[in-house]
């Protein structure tokens, strides 16, 4: 997935898409391999991160909503860059939800590129706008849906964002454990297992090599 993350952007499901990561940003970034469960400095740190592979949980660190899940970032998503536009601390914490490979670039370098490269300006503004819409969509789902409905939403959202078509099926292009799907849906792994088993019985879902496969028509096989 790293080549996909480097090449270009993903549609958010809300009509937004992010331009490809500018070559000047990729040239200035280094790569870190980070295990699951590692906390990363966001607002207080001096670097920005981009997800090459894996998943990162973004949580609220304010005193009122400490630990509340804000977003789950997949390959192609960046965090830490919003601080460049903010006058105060953004109040976000980040934790790797799975082993990750990350782009890492100093905020001072991003600021320098913003001042001299219009391509970086367009990319960063589009990425920030898409993030706002992603968070708004997720908040609406989490506050108006049952845990089972959230699992269905998470599976189909991942299929839309990372899926590709093959032989009458849509295959999710990233390997997802039930724990990772639970993280996206903000529910328990047991609930995810229950929903996925039901979808399998109804021929709405298959799992092949840890990749979710959704038939385009439940009456058709793959």
C-alpha positions, 0 to 999 in steps of 0.5 A: 500500500505504500506506493498507493499512499505515495502516489495519490489520494483517496476519496473520502466518501463525501465528494472530497479527494486529496491531490497526490503528495507533492514530490517536495514533501516526499523528498523531505520526509524520512520513514519510521517503522513503529510497532502497535500501541506506540504513542506519537507526539502531535501538538507538542511535537516538532514533526508531522506524520503521514501513514504509509502502511498500518492504522493510527488512532487520533484521540482528543486529549482535552480535559473534557473529552480525554481519550475520545476517538476522533478519527482512524487514519489509514495509508495516505492520511497525515496528522500534525500538519493542522498545528501549522494553521492553529493559534493554540494547541489542537488537543489531539493525541495519536497512537498506532493501532497496528504496526505502521510505516510512517512518513516523518517530516519536521513542521519547520520544513513543511512551513518552508515548503508552504511558503514557496511551493503552491502545490504543497499549499493546495495539497495541505488545504485539500487534506485538511478540508477532507479531514474535517468532513471525515470527522464530521461523517464519523461523528454523525454515524457514531452518535446516531447508529447502533454498534451493529450498524456502525460495523456495517458502516465501517466495512462498507466505508473501508471497501469504498475507500480502499476497495478494488473490483475483481470478478464481481467482487469488491476487495478491500485493499488493506488487511484488517483484523477484527480488532482494527475494524472494531477501532474504526467502528468504535465498538468491541471485537466481539460485536464485529465478529458477530456482524461479520459471521452474520454477513458471511452466512448471508453471503454478503462478506468473505475474508480471504488472506485477511482481506475483506471481500464484498460480492457486488450482488449477494446472489453471485459468488466470487 
